[in-house]
Amino acid sequence: MDSEQRYPSDISREQFERIRPILESARKRTKPRKVDLYDVYCGLLYILKGGCQWRQLPKEYPKWRTVHQYFLNWSKKPNPDEASVLEQALTKSSGFGTVK
């Protein structure tokens, strides 16, 4: 997927760069990533905003299983009193006017 916003749920690359450090903080340093985190995050926004099933994720995004795995990883809370990585990113990106 290129940098243009294809769906209303997508955020710009510039906006994404402001939340990238939050999302990358959840990554274990193993092997190089094969997918663009921007595409994964926009795919996740598409699911969350549109309310569709994972398998209905459009082909412009990474495979639904990949996006779902990132969702599971980013949703883990370090402890009950702390926000998950996903909650932090969504809170910050809600300031962009795309997630409500």
C-alpha positions in Angstrom: 0.0 0.0 0.0 1.4 3.4 -0.8 1.4 6.5 1.3 -1.9 7.8 0.0 -4.9 7.3 2.3 -7.2 4.8 0.6 -9.8 4.6 3.3 -11.3 7.2 5.7 -9.9 5.2 8.6 -6.3 5.6 7.4 -4.0 8.2 8.9 -1.2 10.0 7.0 2.4 8.7 7.2 3.3 11.9 8.9 0.8 11.3 11.6 1.9 7.7 11.9 5.5 8.7 12.5 4.4 10.4 15.7 3.0 7.1 17.1 5.6 4.7 15.6 7.8 4.8 18.7 4.8 3.7 20.8 4.1 0.7 18.6 7.7 -0.3 18.2 8.2 -0.3 22.0 6.2 -3.6 22.1 8.5 -5.4 19.7 10.9 -8.0 20.8 14.1 -7.6 18.8 14.3 -10.8 16.8 14.3 -11.0 13.1 13.7 -8.1 10.7 10.0 -7.1 10.2 8.6 -8.1 6.8 5.5 -5.8 6.8 5.2 -2.0 7.0 3.9 -1.0 10.4 2.0 1.8 8.8 0.0 -0.6 6.7 -0.6 -2.9 9.8 -1.8 0.1 11.9 -4.1 1.4 9.1 -5.5 -2.1 8.7 -6.2 -2.2 12.4 -7.9 1.2 12.3 -10.0 -0.1 9.4 -11.2 -3.1 11.5 -11.8 -1.0 14.6 -13.6 1.8 12.9 -15.5 -0.3 10.4 -16.4 -3.1 12.7 -15.9 -5.8 10.1 -14.5 -9.3 10.6 -10.8 -9.9 10.4 -11.2 -12.0 7.2 -12.9 -9.0 5.5 -9.8 -6.8 5.7 -9.2 -5.5 2.2 -6.3 -6.9 0.2 -4.5 -3.5 0.2 -3.5 -4.2 3.8 -1.2 -7.0 5.1 -2.8 -10.4 5.6 -5.6 -10.4 8.2 -3.7 -12.9 10.3 -0.7 -10.6 10.4 -2.8 -7.6 11.5 -4.6 -9.7 14.0 -1.3 -10.9 15.5 -0.1 -7.3 15.9 -3.5 -6.5 17.5 -3.0 -9.2 20.1 0.6 -8.1 20.8 -0.2 -4.4 21.1 -3.3 -5.1 23.2 -1.4 -6.8 26.0 -1.3 -4.7 29.2 1.9 -4.7 31.2 -0.3 -4.6 34.3 -4.0 -3.7 35.0 -3.2 -0.1 35.9 -1.3 0.7 32.7 -2.6 1.3 29.2 -1.6 -1.2 26.5 0.5 -0.1 23.6 -2.5 -0.1 21.4 -4.5 2.1 23.8 -1.6 4.6 24.0 -1.4 4.7 20.2 -5.2 5.1 19.7 -5.3 7.8 22.3 -2.5 9.7 20.5 -4.0 9.1 17.0 -7.4 10.2 18.2 -6.0 13.7 18.3 -5.6 13.5 14.5 -9.4 13.3 14.1 -9.5 9.8 12.6 -10.4 7.5 15.5 -13.5 8.2 17.6 
